[in-house]
């Protein structure tokens, strides 16, 4: 830069930074205006989460601990700051992808200021300005910020955090050290609320500083780092405390599984360690990289006149060393992770922008214009990469191959039309689409996002990848979306099932849309829907059971088809849970033979209707009697339970009798409702780990079929009422169902109360005590967990799972020696 730039005032600097911010954001918004594409798989997933936070923030209850627990649980896989900030911007500017991306106004401001501050502090204000400008011109960064992903906020808060750490490191006075201790702690907390992988980038600088200060015996600095961590925990701890149990599965699901599926190079190969190195020129752009490195080389060879007056060489060496610790540590940590993705390592690119900014300042004398020419070429490359300017394709490929990211200007993808058609077909029901296609534009995440944009009425779910899952899917989904031609990542068995829908007499095509590539998207609906909602002229005061349709005779060994027709006012139907009890018709005993409790309309009734208008709800379901029941006739008793008011009353039942005959053949029936299935599998809790394997293999599919998991709440409410009012031989099995429903809702207090009741009913089953201990650990109560676990260890001391729980109890109470002794013996 010309020498006179040393006289830049602070006002001039802020104007330049403001212009960099404004120019980059105007470019982004223009691109989004031109773009007609829809969010792809990952983007839709993150946008859906942000919409859930919009919904939650519409009626916040900041003094209610239960509201905060549910708030943090909205995102169990990733920390929620990206979704929360996206929610705030959407509450101001409206819902949608482009509105959510207005968060870039904030992120780019934080990034530009952080990069400038690092460059100014380590080198000079001029280097800071160059670094800030270059960080907006790297192809990887301007591609990613046009998509609603975690990577841009992660990079922003990581760089801001590193900036605060650097400023803390350089402070000489204790007052300023403690001030930046607080600032670093707050930035660290925000970064850990973005994504856990921030530590991939900060771990090396933190270890470097920690070891250095320990070596120097500078204990006050060590104390400051500890205080920073404590301050950061005030921000991140509530979310991690609520969702820590998911972190173990997240490591597997986001690392080994996708890496294997995508064919990433194994860690014992050279390709794994050079993956990001080979990507670096594409991420930064060849022009900026080559010109900067040539400037460094010519400077070292003494080819430029005089000295670099912008930056003192000794200061520059120290600055590069500190940035090098960040860069090298980040590179090796990210390379050591099996799953590779060019976005994952983005957080080291702004650091390289500062280094390249310094190298550009080495061009001096008559060669100084090279700085500006290279930046102008980089701007031109960005424009040709982002916008379809005629005649620029070859230029873009020459100067920046493989990073073109132009807006889609073609025919609109009919996702909104699919959602609208579903809404018009079933206006008063929550619809759940089984989506077989898995392309960028037609996939379960994208359809799910657009369905949630439509007031959370329509959801999209992926079909299973196993044959038995697909068989269950075929009975459990009332809607399917298929596509001809390219189906992306859809599996062969899913596509084979899609072909069967064409001639399946149980399904009909509601509508077909043509895609831009001339392929067809088909929307199928089951002809005999599981739930049908019809209008009636007038509402009755109470819920009525107008009709029950069952076979004359059935075997208790198989599911039995049954149709209920309910009528009443809309609000009571929506809030209603029906307690359906089947009794022997002639026996004098009052013992219930089996139950078929569920929410009216399976809890999927949607919207608001005038309560004066009558509504009929027809349910085509299946029930499952106890296989041990004797042959004979059975009668039905029905009770209404309002899930909000807990008001109950008996419902008159039509004269209906079901004859059970163990020798009767199986009858074709719908899939069992989820409440029945949950109660059936819950008894496996008594078998320990083998039973848990069965349970969790099933629950994953249940959650696909009920997108809002209302079946868990229905089961909880119904079984709580049963246990309080119907003592008898079913108490143990019903308590298993209650425990499982509350565990799956992540309600530790409710689960603890239910498990204590379970232990009273069967104190000799050691697994009951172990479950209680585990829930106490989940709720961060290790002392209570240790006490709860003692009976299990006394009954079966050699069970490894019990020993592992004992070790964790010890560690969480600070008894690390005892915990290590227990856990290390298990590992050995």
C-alpha positions in Angstrom: 0.0 0.0 0.0 1.2 3.6 -0.6 3.1 5.2 2.3 0.4 7.8 2.9 -1.9 5.0 4.2 -0.1 5.1 7.4 -1.9 8.4 8.1 -5.3 6.7 7.8 -7.5 7.8 10.7 -9.7 5.5 12.7 -12.7 7.0 10.8 -11.1 6.1 7.5 -10.5 2.5 8.7 -14.1 2.1 9.8 -15.4 3.5 6.5 -13.2 0.9 4.6 -14.4 -1.9 6.8 -18.0 -0.7 6.4 -17.6 -0.7 2.6 -16.1 -4.3 2.7 -19.1 -5.4 4.7 -21.7 -3.6 2.5 -20.2 -4.8 -0.7 -20.0 -8.4 0.3 -23.6 -8.4 1.6 -25.0 -6.5 -1.4 -23.4 -9.2 -3.6 -25.0 -12.0 -1.5 -28.4 -10.4 -1.6 -28.3 -9.9 -5.4 -27.3 -13.5 -5.8 -30.3 -14.7 -3.6 -32.7 -12.5 -5.5 -31.6 -14.2 -8.8 -31.6 -17.7 -7.4 -34.8 -19.8 -7.9 -33.4 -23.0 -6.3 -34.7 -24.5 -3.0 -32.6 -25.4 0.0 -31.0 -28.8 -0.3 -30.8 -31.7 2.2 -28.5 -30.1 4.9 -29.8 -26.6 4.5 -33.4 -27.7 4.8 -32.6 -29.6 8.0 -31.0 -26.5 9.6 -33.8 -24.2 8.4 -36.4 -26.6 9.9 -34.7 -26.3 13.3 -34.6 -22.6 13.0 -38.4 -22.6 12.4 -38.9 -24.6 15.5 -37.1 -21.9 17.5 -39.2 -19.3 15.8 -42.2 -21.1 17.1 -40.8 -21.5 20.6 -39.8 -17.9 20.8 -43.4 -16.8 19.9 -44.5 -17.4 23.5 -41.4 -17.6 25.7 -41.7 -18.5 29.4 -38.4 -17.4 30.7 -39.1 -18.1 34.3 -40.3 -21.7 33.6 -37.6 -24.4 33.9 -39.7 -26.9 31.9 -39.9 -24.4 29.1 -36.1 -23.9 29.0 -35.6 -27.7 29.0 -37.9 -28.1 26.0 -36.3 -25.1 24.4 -32.8 -26.7 24.6 -34.2 -30.0 23.5 -35.4 -28.6 20.2 -32.0 -29.3 18.8 -30.4 -32.3 20.3 -27.6 -32.9 17.8 -26.2 -29.5 17.3 -25.9 -26.5 19.7 -28.6 -24.0 18.8 -27.1 -20.5 18.5 -27.3 -20.6 14.7 -31.0 -21.6 14.9 -31.8 -19.1 17.6 -30.2 -16.2 15.7 -31.9 -17.3 12.5 -35.2 -17.3 14.4 -34.7 -13.8 15.6 -34.1 -12.5 12.0 -37.1 -14.4 10.7 -39.3 -13.0 13.4 -38.3 -9.5 12.2 -38.1 -10.1 8.4 -40.5 -13.0 7.8 -40.0 -16.8 7.3 -37.8 -18.3 4.6 -34.3 -19.2 3.5 -33.4 -15.7 2.3 -34.7 -14.1 5.5 -32.8 -16.6 7.6 -29.6 -15.8 5.6 -29.9 -12.2 6.8 -27.9 -13.5 9.8 -24.9 -13.0 7.5 -25.3 -9.3 8.1 -24.2 -10.1 11.7 -21.7 -12.8 10.9 -19.9 -10.9 8.3 -19.6 -7.8 10.6 -18.2 -10.0 13.4 -15.8 -11.8 11.0 -14.5 -8.6 9.3 -13.9 -6.8 12.7 -12.2 -9.9 14.1 -9.9 -10.4 11.1 -9.0 -6.7 11.0 -8.3 -6.7 14.8 -6.1 -9.8 14.5 -4.2 -8.3 11.5 -3.8 -4.9 13.2 -2.7 -6.4 16.5 -0.2 -8.9 15.1 1.0 -6.9 12.1 -0.4 -3.4 11.3 -3.7 -1.7 10.5 -2.9 -2.0 6.8 -2.5 -5.8 7.1 -5.7 -5.9 9.1 -7.6 -4.2 6.3 -6.1 -6.5 3.6 -7.0 -9.5 5.6 -10.6 -8.4 6.2 -11.0 -7.7 2.5 -9.5 -11.0 1.4 -11.7 -13.0 3.8 -14.7 -11.8 1.8 -13.0 -12.9 -1.5 -12.1 -16.6 -0.8 -14.3 -18.8 -3.0 -15.1 -21.3 -0.2 -16.3 -18.6 2.1 -18.6 -16.8 -0.4 -20.1 -20.1 -1.6 -20.9 -21.2 1.9 -22.4 -18.0 3.2 -25.1 -18.3 0.5 -26.4 -21.4 2.2 -28.0 -21.7 5.6 -25.4 -24.0 7.2 -23.6 -24.2 10.5 -20.2 -23.6 8.9 -20.4 -19.8 8.5 -21.4 -19.0 12.1 -19.0 -21.6 13.3 -16.1 -20.0 11.5 -17.3 -16.5 12.6 -17.4 -17.3 16.3 -14.2 -19.4 16.2 -12.3 -16.5 14.7 -13.9 -14.0 17.1 -12.9 -16.4 20.0 -9.3 -16.7 18.7 -9.2 -12.9 18.3 -10.2 -12.5 22.0 -7.6 -15.1 23.0 -4.9 -13.3 21.1 -5.8 -9.9 22.7 -5.8 -11.6 26.1 -2.4 -13.1 25.4 -0.8 -9.8 24.5 -2.1 -7.7 27.4 0.6 -6.5 29.8 -1.5 -5.0 32.6 -3.5 -7.2 35.0 -6.6 -5.1 34.6 -6.7 -5.5 30.9 -5.8 -9.2 31.2 -8.8 -9.8 33.4 -11.0 -7.7 31.1 -10.0 -9.9 28.1 -10.4 -13.0 30.3 -14.1 -12.1 30.5 -14.4 -11.2 26.8 -12.7 -14.5 25.8 -14.9 -16.5 28.1 -18.1 -15.0 26.5 -16.8 -15.5 23.0 -15.8 -19.1 23.9 -19.3 -19.7 25.2 -20.9 -18.5 22.0 -18.6 -20.5 19.9 -19.4 -23.7 21.9 -23.1 -23.0 21.4 -22.5 -23.1 17.6 -20.8 -26.4 17.2 -18.5 -28.6 19.3 -15.9 -28.7 16.5 -14.7 -25.2 17.5 -12.3 -27.0 19.7 -10.6 -28.5 16.7 -9.2 -25.0 16.0 -8.7 -23.7 19.5 -7.2 -26.8 21.2 -3.7 -26.2 19.9 -3.4 -22.5 20.8 -4.9 -23.2 24.2 -2.6 -26.1 24.9 0.4 -24.0 23.7 -0.5 -21.2 26.0 -1.3 -23.5 28.9 1.9 -25.5 28.7 3.9 -22.2 28.3 2.4 -20.6 31.4 2.9 -23.8 33.4 6.5 -23.9 32.3 6.9 -20.2 33.3 4.9 -20.9 36.5 2.7 -18.0 35.6 -0.2 -19.3 37.7 -2.3 -16.1 37.4 -2.5 -16.7 33.6 -3.6 -20.3 34.2 -6.2 -19.0 36.6 -7.5 -16.6 34.0 -7.9 -19.4 31.5 -9.8 -21.4 34.0 -12.0 -18.4 34.8 -12.6 -17.9 31.0 -13.8 -21.5 30.8 -16.1 -21.0 33.8 -17.6 -17.9 32.2 -18.1 -19.7 28.9 -19.9 -22.5 30.7 -22.6 -20.0 31.8 -23.6 -19.9 28.1 -23.1 -23.4 26.9 -23.7 -25.6 29.9 -27.6 -25.5 29.9 -27.7 -27.0 26.4 -24.9 -29.5 27.0 -26.4 -30.6 30.3 -29.8 -31.2 28.7 -28.4 -33.0 25.6 -25.1 -34.6 26.7 -26.4 -38.1 26.1 -26.7 -37.4 22.4 -23.0 -36.3 22.0 -21.9 -40.0 22.0 -24.1 -40.9 19.0 -23.3 -37.7 17.3 -19.6 -38.6 17.1 -20.5 -41.9 15.3 -23.3 -40.5 13.1 -21.4 -37.4 11.9 -17.9 -39.1 11.6 -17.5 -42.8 10.9 -20.9 -43.5 9.2 -20.9 -40.7 6.6 -17.2 -41.0 6.0 -17.6 -44.7 5.1 -20.7 -44.0 3.0 -18.9 -41.1 1.1 -15.7 -43.1 0.6 -13.4 -40.8 2.4 -9.7 -42.0 2.6 -8.8 -44.0 5.7 -6.5 -42.4 8.2 -3.6 -44.8 7.4 -3.3 -43.4 3.9 -1.4 -40.4 2.7 -4.6 -39.2 1.0 -6.2 -38.6 4.3 -3.4 -36.2 5.4 -3.1 -34.3 2.1 -6.9 -34.0 1.5 -7.2 -30.4 2.8 -3.8 -29.4 1.4 -5.0 -30.3 -2.1 -8.2 -28.4 -1.5 -6.4 -25.2 -0.3 -5.9 -23.5 -3.7 -9.6 -24.0 -4.6 -10.7 -22.7 -1.2 -8.6 -19.6 -1.4 -8.4 -19.0 -5.1 -5.3 -19.5 -7.3 -4.8 -15.8 -8.0 -4.5 -14.6 -4.4 -2.5 -17.6 -3.4 0.1 -17.3 -6.2 0.5 -13.6 -6.1 1.0 -13.6 -2.3 3.5 -16.4 -2.3 5.5 -14.8 -5.1 5.5 -11.6 -3.1 7.0 -13.4 -0.1 9.6 -15.2 -2.3 10.7 -11.9 -4.0 10.9 -10.2 -0.6 13.1 -13.0 0.8 15.3 -12.7 -2.3 15.7 -9.0 -1.7 14.1 -8.1 -5.1 11.9 -5.2 -3.6 13.5 -1.8 -2.9 14.0 -0.7 0.7 12.2 -2.3 3.7 8.6 -3.1 4.2 7.5 0.0 6.1 4.0 -1.4 6.7 5.2 -4.0 9.2 8.3 -4.5 11.3 9.9 -7.8 10.3 10.4 -9.0 13.9 6.8 -8.3 14.7 5.7 -10.0 11.5 7.7 -13.2 12.4 6.0 -13.4 15.8 2.6 -12.8 14.3 3.1 -15.5 11.7 4.3 -17.9 14.4 1.2 -17.4 16.5 -1.1 -17.8 13.4 0.9 -20.8 12.4 0.2 -22.5 15.7 -3.5 -22.1 15.0 -3.2 -23.1 11.3 -1.0 -26.2 11.8 -3.0 -27.4 14.8 -6.2 -27.0 12.9 -4.9 -28.8 9.9 -3.7 -31.8 11.7 -6.7 -32.2 14.0 -9.1 -31.9 11.1 -7.0 -34.3 9.0 -7.0 -36.8 11.9 -10.8 -37.0 11.7 -12.1 -39.8 9.3 -15.0 -37.8 7.9 -13.6 -35.2 5.4 -15.6 -32.3 4.1 -14.1 -29.1 2.6 -16.5 -27.0 4.7 -15.3 -28.5 8.0 -11.9 -26.8 7.9 -13.2 -23.4 6.8 -12.3 -21.8 10.2 -8.7 -21.6 9.3 -9.2 -19.7 6.0 -9.7 -16.2 7.6 -6.3 -16.8 9.4 -4.7 -17.5 6.1 -6.4 -14.3 4.7 -4.4 -12.3 7.3 -1.1 -14.1 6.3 -1.8 -13.5 2.6 -2.7 -9.9 3.4 0.7 -9.5 5.0 2.4 -11.1 1.9 0.6 -8.7 -0.4 2.0 -5.7 1.6 5.5 -7.0 0.7 4.9 -5.9 -2.9 6.4 -2.4 -2.8 8.0 0.3 -4.8 7.0 0.2 -8.5 5.5 -3.3 -7.9 3.0 -2.0 -5.4 0.1 -1.9 -7.9 0.4 -5.7 -8.1 -1.5 -5.8 -4.8 -4.5 -4.0 -6.3 -4.4 -5.8 -9.6 -4.5 -9.2 -7.8 -7.5 -8.0 -5.6 -9.3 -6.7 -8.7 -8.8 -10.0 -10.4 -10.1 -11.8 -7.3 -13.2 -9.6 -7.4 -13.7 -10.4 -11.0 -13.2 -14.1 -10.3 -15.9 -13.9 -7.6 -18.3 -12.2 -9.9 -17.8 -14.7 -12.7 -18.1 -17.6 -10.2 -21.3 -16.3 -8.7 -23.2 -14.7 -11.7 -24.0 -16.1 -15.1 -22.4 -13.3 -17.1 -22.2 -14.4 -20.8 -18.8 -15.4 -22.0 -17.2 -15.7 -18.6 -17.4 -19.5 -18.2 -13.9 -20.2 -19.6 -12.4 -17.3 -17.5 -14.0 -18.7 -14.4 -12.7 -22.2 -15.1 -9.2 -20.9 -15.9 -8.7 -18.7 -12.8 -10.8 -20.6 -10.3 -11.6 -24.1 -11.5 -14.3 -26.2 -9.8 -15.8 -23.5 -7.5 -18.5 -21.9 -9.7 -21.6 -21.4 -7.7 -24.2 -19.6 -9.8 -27.9 -19.0 -9.1 -30.4 -21.4 -10.5 -32.6 -19.4 -13.0 -34.7 -22.3 -14.4 -38.1 -23.7 -13.7 -39.4 -23.6 -10.2 -39.2 -26.9 -8.3 -42.8 -27.9 -7.3 -42.1 -28.5 -3.6 -44.5 -25.8 -2.4 -47.2 -27.2 -4.7 -46.7 -30.7 -3.2 -47.3 -29.3 0.3 -50.3 -27.2 -0.8 -51.9 -30.3 -2.4 -51.5 -32.3 0.8 -53.0 -29.5 2.8 -56.0 -29.2 0.5 -56.6 -32.9 0.5 -56.5 -33.3 4.3 -57.0 -29.7 5.7 -57.6 -30.8 9.3 -54.9 -33.3 9.7 -51.1 -33.4 10.2 -49.8 -35.2 7.2 -46.6 -37.3 7.2 -45.0 -38.0 3.8 -42.9 -41.0 3.2 -40.3 -39.6 0.8 -38.6 -42.1 -1.5 -36.7 -39.7 -3.7 -33.4 -38.4 -2.3 -32.1 -35.7 -4.6 -30.9 -32.2 -3.8 -34.4 -30.7 -4.5 -36.7 -33.7 -3.7 -35.8 -35.3 -0.4 -37.5 -35.8 3.0 -35.6 -32.8 4.6 -36.6 -30.3 2.0 -40.3 -31.4 1.9 -40.2 -31.4 5.7 -38.9 -27.8 5.7 -41.6 -26.6 3.3 -44.2 -28.5 5.3 -43.2 -26.7 8.4 -43.2 -23.4 6.6 -46.9 -24.2 6.0 -47.7 -23.8 9.7 -46.1 -27.1 10.7 -48.9 -29.1 9.1 -46.9 -31.4 6.7 -43.8 -33.4 7.5 -41.4 -35.4 5.4 -39.7 -38.6 6.5 -37.2 -41.0 4.9 -38.0 -44.6 4.3 -36.1 -47.3 6.1 -33.0 -48.9 4.5 -33.9 -52.5 5.4 -36.5 -54.8 3.9 -38.5 -55.2 7.1 -38.4 -51.5 7.7 -39.8 -50.8 4.2 -42.5 -53.4 4.8 -43.5 -51.6 8.0 -43.3 -48.2 6.2 -45.7 -49.5 3.5 -48.3 -50.0 6.3 -47.6 -47.0 8.4 -47.4 -44.1 5.9 -50.6 -42.8 4.4 -48.6 -40.6 1.9 -45.7 -41.4 -0.4 -43.6 -39.1 -2.7 -41.8 -40.8 -5.6 -39.8 -39.6 -8.5 -38.9 -41.0 -11.9 -35.4 -40.7 -13.4 -32.5 -39.8 -11.1 -33.3 -40.5 -7.4 -30.0 -39.4 -5.9 -29.1 -41.3 -2.8 -32.3 -43.4 -2.7 -31.5 -47.1 -2.1 -32.4 -49.9 -4.5 -34.9 -51.5 -2.1 -36.7 -48.1 -1.6 -36.9 -47.6 -5.4 -38.2 -51.2 -5.8 -41.0 -50.3 -3.3 -41.7 -47.1 -5.3 -42.3 -49.2 -8.4 -44.8 -51.3 -6.6 -46.9 -48.3 -5.8 -47.8 -47.8 -9.5 -50.0 -50.9 -9.4 -50.8 -51.1 -5.7 -54.6 -51.1 -5.3 -54.3 -49.6 -1.8 -52.8 -46.3 -3.1 -53.8 -43.7 -5.7 -51.9 -40.9 -7.4 -53.3 -37.6 -6.1 -51.2 -35.5 -8.4 -48.1 -35.6 -10.7 -45.6 -32.7 -11.3 -43.0 -32.4 -14.1 -39.5 -31.5 -12.9 -37.1 -29.3 -14.9 -35.2 -32.4 -16.1 -38.5 -33.9 -17.4 -38.7 -36.4 -14.6 -42.0 -36.8 -12.8 -42.8 -36.5 -9.1 -45.8 -38.5 -7.9 -47.8 -37.9 -4.7 -49.6 -41.1 -3.5 -52.2 -41.4 -0.9 -53.6 -44.5 0.8 -57.2 -45.0 -0.4 -58.4 -46.2 3.0 -56.7 -43.6 5.2 -55.9 -44.4 8.8 -57.7 -41.1 9.9 -60.6 -39.4 8.1 -62.1 -36.1 9.2 -65.6 -35.1 8.1 -67.9 -32.2 8.9 -71.3 -32.6 10.7 -74.1 -30.1 10.9 -74.0 -29.7 14.6 -71.7 -30.6 17.5 -72.7 -32.7 20.5 -71.9 -31.6 24.0 -69.8 -34.7 24.7 -67.7 -37.0 22.5 -69.7 -39.9 21.1 -68.7 -43.2 19.8 -71.1 -43.7 16.9 -69.9 -46.9 15.4 -67.4 -49.7 16.0 -66.6 -52.0 13.1 -64.8 -55.3 14.0 -64.7 -58.8 12.6 -67.1 -61.3 14.2 -64.3 -63.6 15.2 -60.5 -63.1 15.5 -57.4 -64.7 16.9 -55.6 -62.9 19.8 -52.3 -64.0 18.3 -52.6 -61.4 15.5 -53.5 -57.8 15.1 -57.2 -57.3 14.8 -58.6 -54.6 12.4 -61.0 -52.1 14.1 -62.7 -48.9 12.9 -64.0 -46.3 15.4 -66.2 -43.4 14.4 -66.1 -40.5 16.9 -68.2 -37.3 16.8 -68.3 -34.1 18.8 -66.9 -30.6 19.0 -63.5 -30.0 17.5 -61.7 -28.9 20.6 -62.7 -31.9 22.6 -61.8 -34.2 19.8 -58.3 -32.6 19.4 -57.6 -32.8 23.1 -59.2 -36.1 23.6 -57.5 -39.4 24.7 -59.9 -42.4 24.7 -59.3 -45.1 27.3 -60.7 -48.2 25.6 -61.0 -51.3 27.8 -62.0 -54.8 26.6 -63.6 -57.1 29.2 -64.8 -60.7 29.2 -68.5 -60.4 28.4 -69.9 -63.1 30.7 -67.2 -63.3 33.5 -68.0 -61.7 36.8 -64.4 -60.4 37.2 -63.7 -56.7 36.6 -60.2 -57.4 35.4 -59.4 -55.7 32.1 -58.5 -58.2 29.3 -56.6 -55.7 27.2 -56.6 -52.0 26.3 -56.5 -49.9 23.2 -55.9 -46.4 24.5 -54.9 -43.7 22.0 -55.4 -40.0 21.1 -58.5 -39.4 19.0 -57.2 -39.2 15.4 -53.9 -40.6 16.7 -53.2 -37.1 17.9 -52.9 -35.8 14.4 -55.9 -33.5 14.2 -54.9 -30.0 13.0 -56.1 -26.5 12.9 -59.0 -24.6 14.5 -62.7 -25.1 13.7 -65.8 -23.5 15.2 -66.9 -25.6 18.2 -70.5 -25.2 17.1 -69.7 -27.2 14.0 -69.8 -30.9 14.5 -66.9 -33.1 13.4 -66.7 -36.8 12.7 -63.3 -38.6 13.0 -63.0 -42.1 11.5 -60.1 -44.2 12.7 -59.0 -47.3 10.7 -56.7 -49.0 13.2 -55.6 -52.3 14.6 -55.4 -53.6 18.2 -53.6 -56.5 19.8 -55.2 -58.6 22.6 -53.1 -60.5 25.1 -52.1 -63.8 23.5 -52.9 -65.7 26.7 -56.5 -64.8 26.7 -59.0 -67.7 26.6 -61.5 -68.1 23.8 -64.8 -66.3 24.3 -66.7 -63.1 23.9 -65.4 -59.7 24.9 -67.1 -56.3 25.3 -65.8 -52.8 25.0 -65.9 -49.9 27.6 -64.9 -46.4 26.6 -63.9 -43.4 28.6 -62.9 -39.9 27.5 -59.9 -38.2 29.0 -59.0 -34.6 28.1 -55.3 -34.3 28.0 -55.3 -30.6 29.1 -58.1 -30.4 31.7 -57.9 -34.1 32.7 -61.7 -34.2 32.7 -63.1 -37.7 32.3 -66.5 -39.3 31.5 -67.8 -42.6 30.2 -68.7 -42.8 26.6 -71.7 -44.9 25.6 -70.6 -47.8 23.4 -72.6 -49.4 20.5 -73.6 -52.9 21.1 -70.5 -54.7 19.9 -69.0 -58.1 20.8 -65.7 -59.6 19.7 -65.3 -63.3 19.8 -61.7 -64.5 20.3 -60.7 -67.9 19.0 -57.1 -69.0 19.1 -57.6 -71.2 16.1 -59.0 -68.3 13.9 -56.8 -67.3 11.0 -55.0 -64.0 10.8 -57.0 -61.1 9.3 -55.5 -58.5 7.0 -55.3 -55.3 9.1 -53.6 -51.9 9.3 -50.4 -51.5 11.3 -50.9 -51.3 15.0 -51.2 -47.8 16.4 -48.0 -46.5 17.9 -49.3 -46.5 21.5 -50.1 -50.2 21.3 -46.7 -50.9 19.8 -44.9 -48.9 22.4 -46.7 -50.8 25.2 -45.9 -54.1 23.6 -42.1 -53.5 23.3 -41.8 -51.8 26.7 -42.0 -55.1 28.6 -38.5 -55.8 27.1 -37.1 -53.4 29.7 -37.1 -56.2 32.1 -34.5 -58.1 30.0 -31.7 -55.6 30.3 -29.4 -54.9 27.4 -30.9 -57.5 25.1 -34.3 -55.9 25.6 -33.0 -52.4 25.0 -31.6 -53.5 21.7 -35.1 -54.6 20.7 -36.7 -51.4 22.0 -34.4 -49.0 20.2 -34.5 -50.8 16.9 -38.2 -50.3 17.0 -38.5 -46.8 18.4 -36.5 -45.3 15.6 -39.2 -46.3 13.2 -42.0 -45.2 15.5 -40.6 -41.7 15.5 -40.7 -41.7 11.7 -44.4 -42.4 11.7 -45.4 -39.8 14.3 -43.4 -36.7 13.3 -44.3 -34.8 16.5 -43.9 -37.9 18.7 -47.4 -37.2 20.2 -47.8 -41.0 20.8 -45.4 -40.7 23.7 -47.5 -38.1 25.4 -50.7 -40.0 24.7 -49.2 -43.1 26.2 -47.9 -41.3 29.3 -51.3 -39.6 30.0 -53.3 -42.7 29.5 -51.1 -45.0 31.5 -50.8 -42.6 34.4 -54.6 -42.6 34.6 -54.7 -46.3 34.4 -52.2 -46.9 37.1 -54.0 -44.5 39.5 -57.5 -45.9 38.8 -57.2 -49.5 37.6 -55.1 -51.6 40.0 -54.7 -55.2 38.8 -52.4 -57.7 37.1 -51.5 -55.2 34.4 -49.7 -52.8 36.7 -46.2 -54.1 35.9 -46.6 -54.0 32.1 -48.3 -50.6 32.2 -45.5 -49.2 34.4 -43.0 -50.4 31.8 -45.0 -48.5 29.2 -45.0 -45.4 31.4 -41.3 -45.6 32.1 -40.5 -46.0 28.4 -42.8 -43.1 27.3 -41.1 -40.7 29.8 -37.6 -41.8 29.0 -38.2 -41.2 25.3 -39.6 -37.8 26.1 -36.4 -37.1 28.1 -38.4 -36.3 31.2 -36.0 -37.3 34.0 -38.3 -36.4 36.9 -41.2 -38.3 35.4 -39.0 -41.3 34.6 -37.5 -41.3 38.1 -40.9 -41.4 39.7 -42.1 -44.2 37.3 -38.9 -46.2 37.9 -39.4 -46.0 41.7 -42.9 -47.4 41.2 -41.5 -50.1 38.9 -39.0 -51.1 41.7 -41.8 -51.3 44.2 -43.7 -53.7 41.9 -40.6 -55.8 41.1 -37.6 -55.1 43.4 -35.8 -58.3 42.5 -35.1 -57.3 38.9 -31.6 -55.7 39.0 -32.1 -53.8 35.7 -34.9 -51.7 37.3 -32.3 -50.3 39.8 -29.7 -49.8 37.0 -32.2 -47.9 34.9 -33.0 -45.6 37.9 -29.2 -45.1 38.4 -28.8 -44.2 34.7 -31.6 -41.6 34.8 -30.0 -40.1 37.9 -26.7 -39.8 36.0 -28.5 -38.3 33.0 -29.9 -35.7 35.3 -26.5 -35.0 36.8 -27.3 -36.6 40.2 -24.3 -39.0 40.7 -24.8 -39.5 44.4 -28.4 -40.6 44.0 -27.3 -42.8 41.1 -24.7 -44.6 43.2 -27.4 -45.3 45.9 -29.9 -46.5 43.3 -27.3 -48.8 41.7 -26.3 -50.7 45.0 -29.1 -53.3 44.8 -28.2 -54.1 41.2 -24.6 -54.6 42.1 -25.5 -56.7 45.1 -27.8 -58.9 43.0 -25.5 -59.3 39.9 -22.1 -57.8 40.6 -20.5 -59.2 37.4 -22.7 -57.4 34.9 -20.4 -55.1 33.0 -23.0 -52.4 32.4 -23.6 -52.2 36.2 -19.8 -51.8 36.8 -19.6 -49.1 34.1 -22.4 -47.2 35.7 -20.5 -47.5 39.1 -17.4 -46.1 37.5 -19.2 -43.2 35.9 -20.9 -42.5 39.3 -17.5 -42.2 40.9 -16.0 -40.0 38.2 -19.0 -37.6 38.3 -18.6 -37.3 42.1 -14.9 -36.3 41.6 -13.5 -39.7 42.7 -11.4 -40.1 39.7 -9.1 -42.8 41.1 -12.0 -45.1 42.0 -13.6 -44.4 38.7 -10.5 -45.1 36.7 -9.9 -48.4 38.6 -13.4 -49.6 37.7 -13.5 -48.4 34.1 -9.9 -49.5 33.3 -10.6 -53.0 34.6 -13.6 -53.2 32.2 -11.5 -52.0 29.3 -8.7 -54.5 30.1 
